[in-house]
Amino acid sequence: MGASSKKKGQQRKAAAKKALSTDIGVTSGINSGSVGGINCKSLAKIRSGDNKTTKKLLSEFPERYFQMASVSLEDSGVLSVVLEFLNRCEDETFQQVLSSVGGDLKCPSVWIKILAKGCYNNYSEPSCKLQIAENIGPLVRCMVNDTERLFFKSNRLWKQGIVAFVNLVSNITQRQEKDGRVIENIQIVEALLQHEGLLRSIVQMGFWLEYRPDIVKELKSEGMHIAGIVTASRVLMVMLVNEMEGESRPQLLDIIGTTPVMNKEYDSTCMISSVAGVVRRLKLIEERQRKGIFDVTQRLVREADCVDKGVITEVIDLGTNYTSDYECALSVALLSLKCIVDKDNEPNDTRVAFAIRTGLIEMCLWFIERYCFPLFVVDKEFLDECDMCDIIEGIFQNVNKVSLHKKSSKAIESVKRSTNVMSCLINSEGTLYTAKNTKCKGLLDMVRSILSLNGSYCCRCNKALSKTEVKQCNGCGCMVYCSKACQKEDWLNGHSVTCNKSCTYGNIGQFQGRIIRKEAALEERAARKLEELEKNQTMIHLKLLLDHSETILTQARSLGTPLYDCVVEFDLRHCPHAITTYEYTDVYDTPEERKSFEETRSKENVACGYISSIFNGELDKETGEAPFLYMQRFFPHEWLTKQNK
C-alpha cells in the first residue's frame, strides 16, 4: 500500500508539473481540458488576474498576419473575460479591480494588447471583431479623453495603453481575406461609429505631433514612440476613406472631414478642420510623395463636401507657393475646382467669393503660364484623363456663373482694382507660348470676360460709378444712376412704364426689367439673392451692349434686318458671354407677343435680353439645372452706331 501511494503521489506531481509548463499549451485538437487552444486552468488564472499567465497568452498570437494563432479568443472564453475587466475601467481603479479577483497583473494594457493581437487580420472571425467593437464602450470613453487622460482612473495607465488602443481599433477595422474572398467590415465599422468621439479621436491622434505639444511631451517623458501612434492613426484614416463602403460611408466621411485637428476641450477656438490640416501637411513633404494624400483629400471634398475657408486657403496657398511639379499642380487645380462647387457640382457664391479673395484667379493664371503646355514628361494616361487647361476652364466657368451674385461680384470688383491680378494677366498674355496657344488664349479671354462683368455703371449714360456715386431708383431698387438728371431722363424714356411693374402683352415692346421669371424658392433668403442678382445684372447691361457693338452690328447686317427689328441676347451663363442677334419674330413666339412688340416698341431702340443663372441652392425640377433670370432692356440704336465709329 505504501509503495502504491508513493507511486500515485509521483504521478500527481508529474501531472501538475506538466500542467504548469503548458498553462497555455497548443493542442492539435480539442480535448476535455482545452477549448479554443487554451486549457480551463489557464483560463481560470487569466480570470483571476494572474500576471504570468495573462502575459504568456500574448505569445500565442503571431507577429505576422499569415501565421495562425494558437488561441481563439471567442472559443476559449478569453474574449468575455478580458471584456469584463475592461468594462470596469471607467468606474474603478486598477487596484480595486485586482483586489476583487486576487490577482497580481502588473498593467491593464495587457488586456488591450490581447484583444488587439487576437483580432489581427486573417486569423480572427468577423464575429469576434464585431463583439469587441460592440462592447468596448467604457474603454473608448477612457482612451478618447485626451485632456484628462485617465484609464482605470490613472494617467500613467492611460499613457501605457494608448498605443495598444490605436492598434486595437486599427486591427478591428481592417478588411479580412479568407479563402480568396474579401470579408467586408461594414458591420464592424458601424458598431465602432456608435461609440461617441472614437472616430474623431483617431483623426486627431494623427495631428498630435503638430498640434498637441502637451501629449507629445508626456509620452516622450515615458520613453514612448509617439510617431507610431500618429502613423497608425493616419493609416487607419486613409484606409477608412479609401475602403469603407456601405450606408455608413457618408456619415464616416463627414465625421473624418469635419473633425477639428484638436480636441475642443483643449482649444475651443480651433477652427482648423482635418482636411485643412492634411492639405497643410502636404506643404511639408516632397511632391512625389503627395499623390496618396491628394487622393484622400479629393474624396473628402468631392464625396462629403468637407470644404470650409481653411481648406480653400490651404489649397490655394499650396498651389501658389509650394508646387513646382506638373502632376501636383494638376491635383491642386482639380481640388480647387471641387472646393468652389457644392454636392450638385454647382458653384457656391460664398466659396467662390472667398477663393477669389484668397488668390484663386492669380493661381490659375500662374498655372496657365507655367503648365498649360507640354514641357513636362508625365504619364500619358494621366494626361488623357486630366488636362490642366480643361480643369482651369471648369474653374473659370463656375466663377463666371456666380460672377453677378452678391459675394462673388464684390470679390471680383476687389481683385479687379488690385494691381496683382491685372499684372498676372498681362504677364500671361505676354508669354510667347501662351500667346500662340489657342487654349491658353481662350482661358485668358475668359478671365477678361469675368472681370468685365463687374462694376457699377449708370443705366442711362454708362458712367463707371464708385460706391458713393451709386443712386438707386426708389421704386424698383434695380436701376442705378450717376445723377438725378440721368434718372429723370431714363424715367421719361420708358422706366416710368415699367418701374416695379410686371410685363404684360400691353407693354412688351417697352418693358425694361424682369420679363421672364423661372420658378424659384420664395423664402426670404432666395428672394434676397434674386434681388441682388437683378441689381448687379442691370448695372452692366449698357456696358455689355457698347463693349460688343461691333459684333452686334455685324450680326444684324448678316441678317439684313434693321436694328429696331432685332433682339440682341446676352447669355451670361457662358464664358466668354454668348452674344446672338435675332429677328424679333424668332424671339417672340406667339402672334399676340409679336403684335404687342410691334405696337409698343420705338423704332429708335434695339431690344436686349440678358440671361444669368440663379444659384439659390435649388435646381429646376424639370431640367435639373439652375433656374435663370431673364431681363429685357431697350437702348437707342444710335448709341451702337456712335460707339462703333
Residue pairs with C-beta under 8 A, 6 or more apart in sequence:
19 39
19 41
22 39
23 39
23 41
23 42
23 45
23 52
23 53
23 56
24 37
24 38
24 39
24 42
24 53
24 56
24 57
24 59
24 60
24 70
24 71
25 34
25 39
26 37
26 60
26 70
27 34
27 37
30 36
33 39
33 40
33 41
34 40
35 43
35 75
35 76
35 77
36 71
36 72
36 73
36 74
36 75
36 76
36 77
36 78
37 60
37 69
37 70
37 71
37 72
37 75
37 76
38 57
38 60
38 71
38 76
38 77
38 78
42 53
42 57
43 76
43 77
43 78
43 81
45 53
45 54
46 53
46 54
46 57
46 78
46 81
46 82
47 81
47 101
48 101
48 102
48 103
49 85
49 97
49 98
49 101
49 102
49 103
49 104
49 105
50 103
50 104
50 105
51 103
51 104
51 105
51 106
54 105
54 110
54 111
54 114
55 110
57 71
57 78
57 114
58 110
58 113
58 114
58 117
60 69
60 70
60 71
61 69
61 70
61 71
61 114
61 117
61 118
61 120
62 68
62 69
62 123
65 120
65 121
65 122
65 123
66 122
67 123
68 123
69 118
69 123
69 124
71 78
71 118
72 125
72 128
73 79
73 82
73 114
73 115
73 118
73 119
73 124
73 128
74 125
74 127
74 128
74 131
78 114
78 118
79 115
79 118
79 128
79 131
79 132
82 111
82 114
82 115
83 115
83 131
83 132
83 135
83 136
85 97
85 108
85 111
86 108
86 111
86 112
86 115
86 136
86 138
86 139
87 135
87 137
87 138
87 139
88 97
88 138
88 152
89 108
89 138
89 139
89 142
89 151
89 152
90 138
90 141
90 142
92 152
92 153
93 152
93 153
93 154
94 108
94 152
94 153
94 154
94 157
97 108
97 152
98 104
98 105
107 157
107 160
108 151
108 152
108 157
108 161
109 157
109 160
109 161
109 164
112 139
112 161
112 164
112 165
112 168
113 164
113 167
115 132
115 136
115 168
116 164
116 167
116 168
116 171
117 171
118 124
118 128
119 128
119 129
119 132
119 168
119 171
119 172
120 171
121 171
121 174
121 176
122 176
122 177
122 178
124 176
126 176
126 183
126 185
126 187
126 188
129 172
129 185
129 188
130 187
130 188
130 191
132 168
132 172
133 172
133 188
133 189
133 191
133 192
134 191
134 194
136 168
136 195
137 195
139 165
140 195
140 197
140 198
141 195
141 197
142 150
142 151
142 152
142 158
143 151
143 158
143 161
143 162
143 165
143 201
144 197
144 198
144 200
144 201
146 201
146 204
146 205
146 212
146 215
146 263
146 266
147 263
147 265
147 266
148 155
149 155
149 158
149 159
149 215
149 218
150 158
151 157
151 158
151 160
151 161
156 222
159 218
159 219
159 222
159 224
160 222
162 219
162 229
163 224
163 225
163 228
163 229
166 202
166 205
166 229
166 232
166 233
166 236
167 232
169 192
169 198
169 202
169 236
170 232
170 235
170 236
172 185
172 188
172 192
173 185
173 188
173 189
173 192
173 236
173 239
173 240
174 185
174 239
175 182
175 183
175 184
175 185
175 243
176 182
176 183
176 185
177 183
184 245
184 246
185 244
186 244
186 245
186 246
186 248
189 240
189 244
189 246
189 248
189 252
190 246
190 248
192 198
192 199
193 199
193 248
193 251
193 252
193 255
199 240
199 252
199 255
199 256
199 259
200 255
200 259
201 263
202 233
202 236
202 237
203 233
203 237
203 255
203 256
203 259
203 274
204 212
204 259
204 260
204 261
204 262
204 263
204 274
205 229
205 230
205 233
206 230
206 233
206 234
206 237
206 274
207 230
207 261
207 262
207 274
207 277
208 215
208 216
208 226
208 229
208 230
209 216
209 226
209 227
209 230
210 261
210 277
210 281
211 261
211 262
211 270
211 272
211 277
212 262
212 266
214 266
215 226
216 226
219 226
219 229
220 226
237 256
237 274
237 296
238 292
238 296
240 252
240 256
241 253
241 256
241 296
241 299
241 300
242 295
242 296
242 299
244 252
249 303
250 303
250 304
253 299
253 300
253 303
253 304
253 306
254 304
254 306
256 274
256 300
256 304
256 306
257 273
257 274
257 275
257 300
257 301
257 304
257 306
258 273
258 274
258 304
258 306
259 273
259 274
260 270
260 271
260 272
260 273
260 274
261 270
261 272
261 273
261 274
261 276
261 277
262 270
262 272
264 270
271 308
271 310
272 280
272 310
273 306
273 308
273 310
273 311
275 297
275 300
275 301
275 306
275 307
275 308
275 311
276 308
276 310
276 311
276 313
276 314
278 293
278 296
278 297
279 297
279 311
279 314
279 315
279 318
279 335
280 314
281 293
282 290
282 293
282 294
282 297
282 318
282 322
283 317
283 318
283 321
283 322
285 293
287 323
287 324
287 325
287 327
287 328
288 325
290 328
290 331
291 327
291 331
294 328
294 331
294 335
297 335
298 331
298 334
298 335
298 338
300 306
301 307
301 311
301 335
301 338
301 339
302 338
305 342
305 343
307 338
307 339
307 351
309 354
311 339
312 339
312 340
312 351
312 354
312 355
312 358
313 358
315 332
315 335
315 336
315 339
316 336
316 355
316 358
316 359
316 360
316 363
317 358
317 359
318 332
319 329
319 332
319 333
319 336
319 363
319 366
319 367
320 359
320 362
320 363
320 366
323 329
323 332
325 376
326 371
326 375
326 376
326 378
326 388
327 378
327 382
329 367
329 370
329 371
329 388
330 371
330 382
330 386
330 388
330 391
332 363
333 364
333 367
333 388
333 391
333 392
333 395
334 386
334 391
336 355
336 360
336 363
336 364
336 395
337 391
337 394
337 395
337 398
339 351
339 355
340 347
340 348
340 351
340 352
340 355
340 360
340 395
340 398
340 399
341 347
341 348
341 351
341 398
342 348
342 617
344 619
346 401
346 615
346 619
346 626
347 398
347 399
347 401
347 402
347 615
348 402
348 615
349 402
349 405
349 406
349 407
349 408
349 529
349 615
350 407
352 398
352 399
352 402
352 407
352 408
352 411
353 407
353 408
353 410
353 411
354 411
356 399
356 408
356 411
356 412
356 414
356 415
357 411
357 414
357 415
360 395
360 399
361 399
361 415
361 421
361 424
361 447
361 450
362 420
362 421
362 424
364 392
364 395
364 396
364 443
364 447
365 421
365 424
365 425
365 427
365 428
365 444
365 447
366 424
367 388
367 392
368 388
368 389
368 392
368 428
368 434
368 440
368 443
368 444
369 427
369 428
369 431
369 434
371 388
372 388
372 389
372 392
372 434
372 437
372 439
372 440
372 443
373 433
373 434
373 437
373 440
389 439
389 440
389 443
392 443
393 442
393 443
393 446
396 443
396 446
396 447
396 450
396 575
397 446
397 575
399 408
399 450
399 575
400 446
400 449
400 450
400 453
400 572
400 573
400 574
400 575
401 573
401 613
401 615
401 626
402 408
402 613
402 615
403 409
403 412
403 450
403 453
403 454
404 453
404 533
404 536
404 537
404 540
404 572
404 612
405 529
405 532
405 533
405 536
405 615
406 529
406 532
406 533
406 536
409 454
409 536
412 450
412 451
412 453
412 454
413 454
413 455
415 421
416 422
416 451
416 454
416 455
421 451
425 444
425 447
425 448
428 434
428 440
428 444
429 435
429 444
433 440
434 440
434 441
434 444
435 441
445 576
446 575
446 576
448 576
449 575
449 576
449 577
450 575
452 543
452 547
453 540
453 572
453 577
454 540
455 464
455 465
455 539
455 540
455 543
456 464
456 465
456 466
456 467
456 469
456 470
456 480
456 539
457 463
457 464
457 465
457 480
457 539
457 540
457 542
457 543
458 465
458 480
458 481
458 482
458 483
458 486
458 542
459 479
459 480
459 481
459 486
459 490
459 538
459 539
459 541
459 542
460 481
460 482
460 486
460 487
460 489
460 490
460 542
461 482
461 486
462 542
462 543
462 546
463 482
465 480
465 482
469 482
470 480
471 480
471 481
471 482
471 483
471 484
471 487
472 478
472 479
472 480
472 481
472 535
473 479
473 480
473 481
473 487
473 495
473 499
475 499
475 500
476 499
476 500
476 513
477 531
477 535
478 513
478 531
478 534
478 535
478 538
479 487
479 490
479 495
479 499
479 538
480 535
480 538
480 539
481 487
481 490
491 499
494 510
494 512
494 634
495 512
497 507
497 510
497 511
498 507
498 510
498 511
498 512
498 513
501 507
501 513
503 511
503 513
503 514
503 515
503 632
504 511
505 592
505 593
505 596
506 596
506 600
507 596
507 600
508 515
508 588
508 593
508 596
508 597
508 600
509 596
509 597
509 598
509 599
509 600
509 601
509 602
509 607
510 600
510 601
510 602
510 634
511 632
512 632
512 633
512 634
513 631
513 632
514 534
514 629
514 630
514 631
515 609
515 630
515 631
515 632
516 630
517 629
517 630
518 614
518 620
518 627
518 628
518 629
519 620
519 627
520 526
520 530
520 614
520 616
520 618
520 627
521 616
521 617
521 618
525 616
526 616
526 617
526 618
529 614
529 615
529 616
530 614
530 616
530 629
533 612
533 614
533 629
534 629
534 631
537 572
537 610
537 612
537 629
537 631
538 631
538 633
541 608
541 610
541 631
541 633
542 633
542 635
542 639
544 570
544 577
544 610
545 552
545 568
545 606
545 608
545 635
545 639
545 640
546 639
546 640
546 643
548 570
548 577
548 579
549 640
549 641
549 643
549 644
550 644
551 579
552 566
552 568
552 579
552 581
552 606
552 640
553 640
553 641
553 644
555 579
555 580
555 581
556 562
556 563
556 566
556 581
559 566
559 581
559 582
559 583
561 583
562 603
563 606
563 637
563 640
564 601
564 602
564 603
564 604
564 605
564 606
564 637
565 583
565 584
566 581
566 582
566 583
566 584
566 606
566 607
567 581
567 582
567 583
567 584
567 586
567 587
567 607
567 608
567 609
568 579
568 580
568 581
568 582
568 606
568 607
568 608
568 609
569 578
569 579
569 580
569 581
569 582
569 587
569 608
569 609
569 610
569 611
570 577
570 578
570 579
570 608
570 609
570 610
570 611
571 577
571 578
571 579
571 580
571 611
572 610
572 611
572 612
573 611
573 612
573 613
573 628
584 594
584 597
584 607
585 594
587 609
588 594
588 596
588 597
597 607
601 607
601 634
602 634
604 636
604 637
604 638
605 634
605 635
605 636
605 637
606 634
606 635
606 636
606 637
606 640
607 632
607 633
607 634
608 632
608 633
608 634
608 635
609 630
609 631
609 632
610 630
610 631
610 632
610 633
611 628
611 629
611 630
612 628
612 629
613 626
613 627
613 628
613 629
614 626
614 627
614 628
614 629
615 626
616 627
618 627
619 625
619 626
619 627
620 626
620 627
